[in-house]
Amino acid sequence: MLTNISYIFLISVILILGGWAFKALISIAQGKPIEINLKNPLNLKARWPKENKEE
């Protein structure tokens, strides 16, 4: 019997793998090479601007 934490982990893995597959299909359709980034699998970027130290 799976616990709630196991279900959350399972759903997360399925969504990440599905996202990778979807991005790969889009890359293939556009004729671009498939890029795999294990450090940032969802290609998430910071939304806030970096502070410039120009003083």
Summary of the structure (lengths in Angstrom):
residues: 55
radius of gyration: 17.0
end to end distance: 59.8
largest distance: 59.8
contacts: 75
relative contact order: 0.10
helix: 49%
strand: 0%
